[in-house]
Amino acid sequence: MRVDVTGGTISQAEQDAYVARANTRHPHGTVEALHIHVDGDYVDLEYVLRPEKFSRIRRITGYLVGDMDRWNDAKTAEEALRVKHTVA
């Protein structure tokens, strides 16, 4: 994890404590960087998280599907003829 300190200096032990805090606060994400801005007795922390990969799941013709790669021609044609509803 990259740690950037601006506006002042803090000890390595304090930096390590903020890194541990970042990992505790975001257990399901990967913290790529931690920006620490020192302002007198206070610090501002900014976490930069790695984007999570996800797959889109849609309900098509009554089934929850992630993609249509394995559909046959008839099912693909049925999906193409459906009325697409959009949120206004």
C-alpha positions in Angstrom: 0.0 0.0 0.0 1.3 3.4 -0.9 1.2 6.0 2.0 1.5 9.7 1.2 1.9 12.2 4.1 1.4 15.9 3.4 1.2 19.1 5.6 3.6 17.8 8.2 5.4 14.6 9.5 4.3 11.7 11.5 6.2 8.7 12.9 6.4 5.4 11.1 4.5 3.7 14.0 1.7 6.2 13.5 1.6 5.5 9.7 1.5 1.8 10.4 -1.4 2.3 12.8 -3.3 4.2 10.1 -2.6 1.5 7.6 -4.0 -1.1 10.0 -7.0 1.1 10.5 -7.6 1.3 6.8 -7.4 -2.5 6.4 -9.8 -2.9 9.3 -12.4 -0.4 8.0 -12.3 -1.9 4.5 -12.0 -5.7 5.0 -13.7 -6.6 1.7 -11.8 -4.2 -0.5 -8.2 -3.7 -1.2 -6.7 -0.4 -0.1 -4.3 0.7 -2.8 -3.2 4.0 -1.2 -3.6 6.0 1.9 -3.3 9.8 1.8 -2.6 11.4 5.2 -2.8 15.2 5.5 -1.4 16.5 8.8 -3.1 19.7 10.1 -1.6 20.4 13.5 -2.9 17.9 16.0 -5.4 16.5 13.5 -5.1 14.3 10.4 -7.3 13.8 7.4 -7.3 10.3 5.9 -8.2 9.5 2.4 -8.4 5.8 1.2 -8.0 4.9 -2.4 -9.7 1.5 -3.0 -9.1 -0.9 -5.8 -12.2 -1.2 -7.9 -14.0 -4.5 -7.5 -14.8 -6.7 -10.5 -18.4 -7.6 -10.8 -20.7 -9.2 -13.3 -24.1 -7.7 -14.1 -27.1 -10.0 -13.4 -30.3 -9.3 -15.2 -33.7 -10.9 -15.2 -34.5 -11.9 -18.8 -37.5 -13.9 -19.7 -38.0 -15.0 -16.1 -34.4 -16.2 -15.5 -31.6 -14.5 -13.7 -28.6 -14.4 -16.1 -25.1 -12.9 -16.1 -24.5 -13.0 -19.8 -26.0 -14.5 -22.9 -22.9 -16.4 -24.2 -24.5 -19.8 -23.9 -27.9 -19.0 -25.2 -29.3 -20.7 -28.3 -30.5 -18.6 -31.3 -34.2 -18.8 -30.3 -33.5 -17.5 -26.8 -31.3 -14.7 -28.2 -34.0 -13.7 -30.6 -36.6 -13.7 -27.8 -34.5 -11.3 -25.8 -33.9 -9.0 -28.9 -37.7 -8.8 -29.4 -38.5 -7.8 -25.7 -39.6 -4.3 -24.9 -36.8 -2.6 -23.0 -38.0 -0.6 -20.0 -35.9 2.4 -18.9 -36.0 4.3 -15.6 -36.9 8.0 -16.2 
